[in-house]
């Protein structure tokens, strides 16, 4: 059974930084792709960043140069380092992985950026 648990959200001023963590209780963590999504109030959930099993990363345009996704295979943990935060980054951030053609999600962690 896949379980994902996010942490690290909080309230930060614009220009500040946060690091989100997601511990994954999954088989073969080192081989799988992981992703971070976010959902702001009244908006659809959007993909923020992904990291493949071999470490290749992708980012949505709005976070390029500010966010960095990484993972620690020894800890079954994926991170999202968020720098130069903006009020428009305010959202609930979710960790994601896919197994057996099904998406799995954590409970989410709230990130609020004040102006």
Protein Blocks (a to p, Z undefined) as FASTA:
>chain_A
ZZdddehiacddehiacddddddddehkllpccddddddehiacddfbdcdfkopacddf
klgokaccdddfklopacdddehiafklgccddddddeehiacddebjaddddZZ
